[in-house]
């Protein structure tokens, strides 16, 4: 039996897709990195707030600057979102940096290093 998606899940998916499009095509702030990915959106049950997880090619202080710019732009983004997403209430947007991509890269590097170490220790037995 296929999994049934709730209205909340469907709304979160639509918000994620449309925010990604708006950030790529309409947001023209030079302080934002050229590539921002909206990795997930979690909407509260009353649709009043949405936590938006974003990633970009930034590190350290640039990450904080990106989040600050996005949180200051949230009013504009919310208005643009309300024009394309038909919800009774357009949620307030709260941006959070998604650390999972950086964590996955660290794990991949550790796995690659372990594999390289294992391959370097193997010697043919004759």
JOCOR-V673548 format. One record per pair of residues at least 6 apart in sequence whose C-alpha atoms are under 6 Angstrom apart, sorted by the first residue. I is the first residue (numbers start at 0). J is the second residue. D is the distance in whole Angstrom. If there is no record, write none. Layout:
I_J_D / I_J_D
//
This chain:
11_40_5 / 15_40_6 / 19_37_6 / 31_65_6 / 34_55_6 / 35_54_6 / 35_55_5 / 36_53_6 / 36_54_5 / 37_52_6 / 37_53_4 / 38_52_6 / 38_53_6 / 39_52_5 / 40_50_6 / 40_51_5 / 41_49_6 / 41_50_5 / 42_48_6 / 42_49_4 / 46_90_6 / 47_90_4 / 48_90_5 / 48_91_5 / 49_90_6 / 49_91_6 / 49_92_5 / 50_93_5 / 50_94_6 / 51_93_6 / 51_94_5 / 52_95_5 / 52_96_6 / 52_97_5 / 53_96_5 / 53_97_5 / 54_96_6 / 54_97_6 / 73_92_6 / 81_89_6
//
